[in-house]
């Protein structure tokens, strides 16, 4: 299943050419189940923040209603899917952005084998936004695999651990959940889990984590809109406590769904 719509219709050749040749814009991605989404308001807020920063485009009530209509139109009768909504440049850079909605098969949330993570010095441009500048993310993912790892986590120039190529890192010190604090994308899944943990009493903290600390933690996991993945090792140092993925998974089940 694949459906791609630009402003509510199949893109023409000119639209496709603009999408392929102009790597500018930002997006949000989410899983749809039975016509519902977790954290819909947060996804819309992400698009609004990026729209104002990258395009000078304010998403008010009318624009939000229009945006939701485009998502529903692209989904059609489909109730389970993966959806990506991208704000891309219009025909003129000063014009309001076009809205690209991509609908594809739903991705299973079940976790695969625990990941082997490698740390590397790297800082994303405009890290607070989920933008289309993904060349270096894919490069680091490839380099990690060539080096015998599964993926990479980034370290800021000051030594703070930030985020992975397409996920947030969560750490476990044996007693509480630790969220690294650094310039990064505040993932929707991350925010929803923090809210849910505050409600169910799971102890957690948000603080700077130095790269030298990484291998001292008992456990770790990666999270994004697809799901939660246990981490087997960081920089070849095994993590022996694997309770974190279970804690996060149980908490995630408590997060409510929003009707599209």
Order of alpha helices (4+ residues) and beta strands (2+ residues): beta-alpha-beta-beta-alpha-alpha-beta-beta-beta-alpha-beta-beta-beta-beta-alpha-beta-beta-beta-beta-alpha-beta
